[in-house]
Amino acid sequence: MTVALDQLLLDVLVCPEDHGTLLYVPSASCLYNPRLRRKYAITEDIPVMLVDEAEEVADDAEHEALVAAAEGSTGGG
């Protein structure tokens, strides 16, 4: 299921661990930190911004797919 988040919310959300920007991946219903390779789930339209509940992405192919999906959803930005 694709989740739509408000752009104002996306503009202020940062990774709770490194405080860097996150990539929004609507097709995976998550926010993704490519620096730490962590996915933060979006459950019932609410981002779960807890480090303990984030999913680590160890697979290079999954990492690249998430980055590409995020870039595709924002028109390359």
Buried (B, 14 or more C-beta within 10 A) or exposed (E): EEBEBEEEEBEEBBBBEEEEBBBBBBBBBBBBBBEBBBBBBBEEEEBBBEEEEBEEBEEEEBBEBBBEBBEEBEEEE
